[in-house]
Amino acid sequence: MADKANVASIEALDRFRSNLVVYLERVNSILDEVSEEVKRTRIWLQTEQKLKLTQDMKRRNRELEMLEAEMFSARLSSLKTAKTGAQMQINKKRREIRVLEETMRAVAGWARNFDSTVEVEARKVEKLRFLLDSDMKHAVSFLSESIRLLDEYSSGGMPASSSPPPTGSETDDVE
C-alpha cells in the first residue's frame, strides 16, 4: 500500500461544487417563479376573471335589452327590414350571452377545482424546494469540507478530522 494518496484534481471537485451552487441558485429562482405563478393564477381565477366576466355579462344584457326595445319599436312601426335586422342582432347577442355563461361556469369550475388540481402539483414543487434547501446544502457543505481536507492532505499536512486515526488493533482487523 502507498504511504500517500494520489490527489490530483481538487480543482475538479471545487468546480463541481461551484457549478452545484450556481445550479441551486437557478433552480430556486425558477421554483420561486412557479410559486408566484400559482398565486397569480389563483387570484386571476377568483377575482379578476370573475369580475371581468360579470361586467361583460351586464354589458351584453344591457345591449340585448336595447336591441329588444328596438325590435319592439320596429314591430310597432311595421318595418319588415328593420325587424329582420334587429332579430338577427338579438339572436347574435343571445348566442354571445350563452357563450359567456358557459365561460363563467368553466371559470367557476376551475376556481372550485384549483386546490385539487394545481395545488397538488404545487406541493410537489415545495417538496423539491425542501430537498434542495436541505439535502443539497448538505452536499455543498460536504464538498467544501472534502476539498479542504484533501487540500490539507495533498499539501503534506495531516487533515484535522473529526475521527481519530485508526489504532494498531483496528488496522489488524481490516487486513
C-alpha positions in Angstrom: 0.0 0.0 0.0 1.2 3.5 -0.8 2.0 5.9 2.1 0.3 8.8 0.3 -2.8 9.0 -1.8 -2.6 10.5 -5.3 -4.8 13.6 -5.0 -4.7 15.0 -8.5 -7.9 17.0 -9.1 -9.1 19.0 -6.1 -9.9 21.7 -8.7 -12.4 19.4 -10.4 -14.2 19.0 -7.1 -14.1 22.7 -6.5 -15.5 23.4 -10.0 -18.3 20.8 -9.3 -19.1 22.5 -6.0 -19.2 25.9 -7.7 -21.4 24.6 -10.5 -23.7 22.9 -7.9 -24.1 26.3 -6.1 -25.0 28.1 -9.3 -27.4 25.3 -10.2 -29.1 25.6 -6.9 -29.5 29.3 -7.2 -31.0 29.0 -10.7 -33.4 26.2 -9.6 -34.5 28.2 -6.5 -35.3 31.2 -8.7 -37.3 29.0 -11.1 -39.2 27.5 -8.1 -39.9 31.0 -6.8 -41.4 31.9 -10.3 -43.5 28.8 -10.3 -44.9 29.5 -6.8 -45.6 33.1 -7.8 -47.4 32.0 -11.0 -49.6 29.6 -9.0 -50.6 32.5 -6.7 -51.2 34.8 -9.6 -53.4 32.2 -11.3 -55.5 31.7 -8.2 -56.0 35.5 -7.9 -56.8 35.7 -11.6 -59.4 33.0 -11.4 -61.1 34.0 -8.1 -61.2 37.8 -8.6 -60.0 39.3 -11.8 -61.6 36.9 -14.3 -64.8 36.6 -12.3 -65.1 40.4 -12.2 -64.4 40.8 -15.9 -66.9 38.2 -16.9 -69.6 39.6 -14.7 -69.0 43.1 -16.2 -69.2 41.6 -19.7 -72.4 39.8 -18.8 -74.0 43.0 -17.5 -72.9 45.0 -20.6 -74.2 42.3 -23.0 -77.5 42.0 -21.2 -78.0 45.8 -21.5 -77.2 45.6 -25.2 -79.7 42.8 -25.6 -82.3 44.8 -23.8 -81.7 47.8 -26.1 -81.9 45.5 -29.2 -85.2 44.0 -27.9 -86.5 47.6 -27.4 -85.5 48.5 -31.0 -87.2 45.3 -32.2 -90.4 46.2 -30.3 -90.3 49.7 -31.9 -89.8 48.1 -35.3 -92.8 45.8 -34.8 -94.9 48.8 -33.9 -93.8 50.7 -37.0 -94.3 47.6 -39.2 -90.9 47.9 -40.9 -90.2 44.4 -42.1 -86.5 45.0 -43.0 -85.8 46.6 -39.6 -87.5 43.7 -37.8 -85.3 41.2 -39.7 -82.0 43.0 -39.0 -83.0 43.6 -35.4 -83.9 39.9 -34.9 -80.5 38.8 -36.3 -78.7 41.1 -33.9 -80.8 39.8 -31.0 -80.0 36.2 -31.9 -76.3 37.1 -32.2 -76.4 38.8 -28.8 -78.2 35.8 -27.2 -75.5 33.5 -28.6 -72.8 35.7 -27.1 -74.5 35.6 -23.7 -74.8 31.8 -23.8 -71.1 31.5 -24.7 -70.3 33.9 -21.9 -72.4 31.9 -19.4 -70.5 28.8 -20.4 -67.2 30.6 -19.9 -68.4 31.8 -16.5 -69.3 28.2 -15.5 -66.0 26.9 -16.7 -64.1 29.6 -14.7 -66.1 28.8 -11.6 -65.3 25.1 -12.1 -61.6 25.9 -12.5 -61.6 28.0 -9.3 -63.5 25.3 -7.4 -61.1 22.6 -8.6 -57.9 24.7 -8.2 -56.9 23.1 -4.9 -57.4 19.6 -6.1 -55.5 20.0 -9.4 -53.0 22.8 -9.2 -52.2 22.7 -5.5 -51.3 19.0 -5.7 -48.7 19.8 -8.3 -47.6 22.9 -6.3 -46.9 20.7 -3.3 -44.5 18.7 -5.4 -42.7 21.9 -6.2 -42.5 22.7 -2.5 -41.2 19.2 -1.8 -38.4 19.7 -4.4 -37.6 23.1 -2.8 -37.3 21.3 0.6 -35.0 18.7 -0.9 -32.8 21.4 -2.5 -32.8 23.5 0.7 -31.8 20.6 3.0 -30.0 17.8 1.1 -28.3 19.9 -1.5 -27.0 22.4 1.0 -25.6 19.5 3.0 -24.0 18.2 -0.2 -22.3 21.6 -0.8 -21.0 21.7 2.8 -19.7 18.1 2.4 -17.9 19.0 -0.8 -16.4 22.1 0.8 -15.2 20.1 3.7 -13.9 17.4 1.5 -12.0 19.9 -0.6 -10.5 21.4 2.5 -9.4 18.1 3.9 -8.0 16.9 0.5 -6.1 20.2 0.1 -4.6 19.8 3.6 -3.7 16.2 2.8 -2.1 16.9 -0.5 0.0 19.7 0.9 1.6 17.2 3.2 -0.2 18.0 6.4 -2.4 15.7 8.3 -6.0 16.8 8.0 -7.8 17.7 11.2 -10.7 15.3 11.0 -13.4 14.6 13.5 -12.4 11.0 14.0 -9.0 9.9 15.3 -6.7 7.8 13.1 -7.1 4.0 13.5 -5.1 2.3 16.1 -2.9 -0.7 15.5 -5.5 -3.2 16.6 -8.1 -1.7 14.2 -5.8 -2.0 11.2 -5.1 -5.6 12.1 -8.9 -6.3 11.8 -9.1 -4.7 8.4 -6.3 -6.7 6.8 
